[in-house]
């Protein structure tokens, strides 16, 4: 039994080896995330390994370039990690030299100027708290107010009740987009956006066959969420920074609300941050973490993501295996209670969406084994995936990058094939692929969707019900 929801694993030293990458793909990873907030030297070699594994496994793998944005981070620290004692004095300053047990670089002089006595500095997705006690120029003295505090190199910083306007891509982001294009990334993830402006700017810089993931991690983005959802291709609920900004207890209802909104507008949604946090150090998950994954799947998430659990964790293969088992168990229940989980989609008088909506009801017939979607741009594949049909979704695209991009979507098996030259050729390609799909037998039904004339993106206007062998 194959899972419908997809898994993203963040690249890092724990999984860089060919053996580990191959194990993760075999266990259920569908996409790899490159975190541009950290060093990416030598990442081209890792990408090359992934593409070789993709070829040998015959499974399309998406690559996601996660841009840093204006997310604040401390500098590097001696040994990459230092333990700071409770109530210990600690300094944040603009000195570029490596940090130690007494101080660390905070490369944002404008923010250092505005910090006041009593301001709270939260480190590493809010895990550790430092309270400002005094200032001397651009050196901020603080006291650590967390037990068992470890400051690690390049970890995130959040300052309570401190807003930063962010409506343009940083120079680093623009540079990293160029690198992502060279690497052959299929998605760009935008960090810390507050409205749709970053999406529109990024769209002009990326290739047409790349998708945009908008990370929702602050209250400003929530205020502008409909405009963001309409402008983007996918949404990531980045629960770490979001929890710090709006409060941890607010995140569960926001997660549910965002998943519902994305479903209505036929946009995919990724749930991220600390899904299996304990498995960074332990080879088994907590029951709460298992419930967290299952909840995301029950709510309708397309994708769940592993961050540090994969990148630097001690048990990355066990983490992926745990995630896959949980997804399969949850999806089995959803299939058995399908009426409780059907999606509500807004067509907004979009004729293409209306045509594809008709596919959904046909595909709930148990005799229909698959929906074959011819999709040059990936738009039709995204719409059919959003409908959550019971039948398997097989997408066909002549563009390898589109095939990789849509492989991240719920329920999609992506195939890269030549484009159809006409109606007869479309049926010929479909029959060739059906022969290779072991789950389809003679006399089974298959729904085929495509656009006429062929070769034009976004023109799906044809639905055919085909009986295999007829």
ChimeraX attribute file (.defattr): number of C-alpha atoms within 10 A of each C-alpha:
attribute: neighborCount
match mode: 1-to-1
recipient: residues
	/A:1	5
	/A:2	11
	/A:3	19
	/A:4	21
	/A:5	24
	/A:6	24
	/A:7	28
	/A:8	26
	/A:9	29
	/A:10	22
	/A:11	24
	/A:12	23
	/A:13	10
	/A:14	19
	/A:15	24
	/A:16	17
	/A:17	13
	/A:18	13
	/A:19	11
	/A:20	14
	/A:21	23
	/A:22	19
	/A:23	18
	/A:24	21
	/A:25	22
	/A:26	16
	/A:27	19
	/A:28	21
	/A:29	25
	/A:30	24
	/A:31	26
	/A:32	25
	/A:33	23
	/A:34	24
	/A:35	19
	/A:36	19
	/A:37	19
	/A:38	13
	/A:39	11
	/A:40	14
	/A:41	7
	/A:42	8
	/A:43	15
	/A:44	15
	/A:45	11
	/A:46	17
	/A:47	19
	/A:48	12
	/A:49	17
	/A:50	22
	/A:51	17
	/A:52	14
	/A:53	21
	/A:54	18
	/A:55	11
	/A:56	10
	/A:57	13
	/A:58	11
	/A:59	18
	/A:60	23
	/A:61	27
	/A:62	27
	/A:63	27
	/A:64	27
	/A:65	25
	/A:66	24
	/A:67	26
	/A:68	21
	/A:69	22
	/A:70	17
	/A:71	17
	/A:72	19
	/A:73	20
	/A:74	23
	/A:75	23
	/A:76	21
	/A:77	20
	/A:78	14
	/A:79	11
	/A:80	15
	/A:81	15
	/A:82	17
	/A:83	13
	/A:84	22
	/A:85	17
	/A:86	15
	/A:87	14
	/A:88	14
	/A:89	19
	/A:90	21
	/A:91	23
	/A:92	24
	/A:93	23
	/A:94	18
	/A:95	15
	/A:96	12
	/A:97	13
	/A:98	15
	/A:99	26
	/A:100	20
	/A:101	17
	/A:102	13
	/A:103	20
	/A:104	25
	/A:105	23
	/A:106	25
	/A:107	17
	/A:108	14
	/A:109	13
	/A:110	9
	/A:111	13
	/A:112	18
	/A:113	14
	/A:114	10
	/A:115	18
	/A:116	14
	/A:117	13
	/A:118	12
	/A:119	17
	/A:120	21
	/A:121	20
	/A:122	18
	/A:123	22
	/A:124	20
	/A:125	18
	/A:126	18
	/A:127	15
	/A:128	19
	/A:129	21
	/A:130	25
	/A:131	21
	/A:132	21
	/A:133	17
	/A:134	16
	/A:135	18
	/A:136	9
	/A:137	11
	/A:138	19
	/A:139	20
	/A:140	23
	/A:141	20
	/A:142	25
	/A:143	21
	/A:144	20
	/A:145	18
	/A:146	16
	/A:147	14
	/A:148	10
	/A:149	17
	/A:150	17
	/A:151	22
	/A:152	20
	/A:153	22
	/A:154	19
	/A:155	17
	/A:156	20
	/A:157	20
	/A:158	21
	/A:159	19
	/A:160	13
	/A:161	8
	/A:162	12
	/A:163	11
	/A:164	10
	/A:165	9
	/A:166	16
	/A:167	15
	/A:168	16
	/A:169	21
	/A:170	14
	/A:171	10
	/A:172	14
	/A:173	21
	/A:174	17
	/A:175	12
	/A:176	20
	/A:177	23
	/A:178	12
	/A:179	16
	/A:180	23
	/A:181	17
	/A:182	10
	/A:183	16
	/A:184	17
	/A:185	25
	/A:186	27
	/A:187	29
	/A:188	26
	/A:189	26
	/A:190	24
	/A:191	22
	/A:192	26
	/A:193	25
	/A:194	24
	/A:195	23
	/A:196	20
	/A:197	17
	/A:198	22
	/A:199	23
	/A:200	15
	/A:201	14
	/A:202	19
	/A:203	17
	/A:204	9
	/A:205	12
	/A:206	19
	/A:207	15
	/A:208	11
	/A:209	18
	/A:210	22
	/A:211	23
	/A:212	22
	/A:213	24
	/A:214	31
	/A:215	26
	/A:216	26
	/A:217	23
	/A:218	21
	/A:219	14
	/A:220	16
	/A:221	20
	/A:222	18
	/A:223	12
	/A:224	13
	/A:225	20
	/A:226	16
	/A:227	14
	/A:228	25
	/A:229	23
	/A:230	14
	/A:231	19
	/A:232	20
	/A:233	21
	/A:234	24
	/A:235	24
	/A:236	26
	/A:237	23
	/A:238	23
	/A:239	24
	/A:240	20
	/A:241	23
	/A:242	23
	/A:243	19
	/A:244	19
	/A:245	22
	/A:246	15
	/A:247	10
	/A:248	13
	/A:249	9
	/A:250	12
	/A:251	19
	/A:252	14
	/A:253	9
	/A:254	16
	/A:255	20
	/A:256	16
	/A:257	13
	/A:258	22
	/A:259	23
	/A:260	20
	/A:261	18
	/A:262	23
	/A:263	23
	/A:264	16
	/A:265	18
	/A:266	26
	/A:267	24
	/A:268	26
	/A:269	31
	/A:270	26
	/A:271	26
	/A:272	20
	/A:273	19
	/A:274	20
	/A:275	25
	/A:276	26
	/A:277	19
	/A:278	16
	/A:279	23
	/A:280	21
	/A:281	12
	/A:282	16
	/A:283	15
	/A:284	14
	/A:285	18
	/A:286	13
	/A:287	8
	/A:288	11
	/A:289	18
	/A:290	17
	/A:291	14
	/A:292	18
	/A:293	24
	/A:294	21
	/A:295	16
	/A:296	25
	/A:297	22
	/A:298	17
	/A:299	15
	/A:300	24
	/A:301	28
	/A:302	26
	/A:303	24
	/A:304	25
	/A:305	28
	/A:306	27
	/A:307	23
	/A:308	22
	/A:309	29
	/A:310	29
	/A:311	22
	/A:312	17
	/A:313	23
	/A:314	18
	/A:315	19
	/A:316	26
	/A:317	24
	/A:318	19
	/A:319	27
	/A:320	26
	/A:321	17
	/A:322	20
	/A:323	26
	/A:324	22
	/A:325	15
	/A:326	19
	/A:327	25
	/A:328	18
	/A:329	12
	/A:330	19
	/A:331	20
	/A:332	14
	/A:333	11
	/A:334	16
	/A:335	12
	/A:336	9
	/A:337	11
	/A:338	14
	/A:339	9
	/A:340	10
	/A:341	13
	/A:342	15
	/A:343	16
	/A:344	14
	/A:345	19
	/A:346	15
	/A:347	16
	/A:348	9
	/A:349	8
	/A:350	9
	/A:351	13
	/A:352	18
	/A:353	20
	/A:354	15
	/A:355	16
	/A:356	23
	/A:357	19
	/A:358	11
	/A:359	20
	/A:360	21
	/A:361	12
	/A:362	18
	/A:363	23
	/A:364	15
	/A:365	13
	/A:366	11
	/A:367	14
	/A:368	21
	/A:369	20
	/A:370	22
	/A:371	27
	/A:372	27
	/A:373	26
	/A:374	28
	/A:375	29
	/A:376	27
	/A:377	24
	/A:378	26
	/A:379	20
	/A:380	25
	/A:381	29
	/A:382	24
	/A:383	21
	/A:384	26
	/A:385	25
	/A:386	27
	/A:387	21
	/A:388	22
	/A:389	23
	/A:390	21
	/A:391	21
	/A:392	21
	/A:393	25
	/A:394	22
	/A:395	29
	/A:396	28
	/A:397	24
	/A:398	18
	/A:399	19
	/A:400	17
	/A:401	26
	/A:402	27
	/A:403	29
	/A:404	29
	/A:405	26
	/A:406	31
	/A:407	26
	/A:408	31
	/A:409	31
	/A:410	26
	/A:411	24
	/A:412	25
	/A:413	20
	/A:414	27
	/A:415	23
	/A:416	16
	/A:417	16
	/A:418	12
	/A:419	18
	/A:420	21
	/A:421	11
	/A:422	13
	/A:423	13
	/A:424	10
	/A:425	12
	/A:426	19
	/A:427	15
	/A:428	13
	/A:429	15
	/A:430	19
	/A:431	15
	/A:432	11
	/A:433	16
	/A:434	19
	/A:435	13
	/A:436	9
	/A:437	12
	/A:438	8
	/A:439	11
	/A:440	16
	/A:441	14
	/A:442	11
	/A:443	13
	/A:444	17
	/A:445	21
	/A:446	24
	/A:447	21
	/A:448	21
	/A:449	25
	/A:450	25
	/A:451	21
	/A:452	14
	/A:453	14
	/A:454	18
	/A:455	18
	/A:456	12
	/A:457	16
	/A:458	15
	/A:459	19
	/A:460	24
	/A:461	16
	/A:462	13
	/A:463	18
	/A:464	14
	/A:465	15
	/A:466	17
	/A:467	15
	/A:468	15
	/A:469	10
	/A:470	7
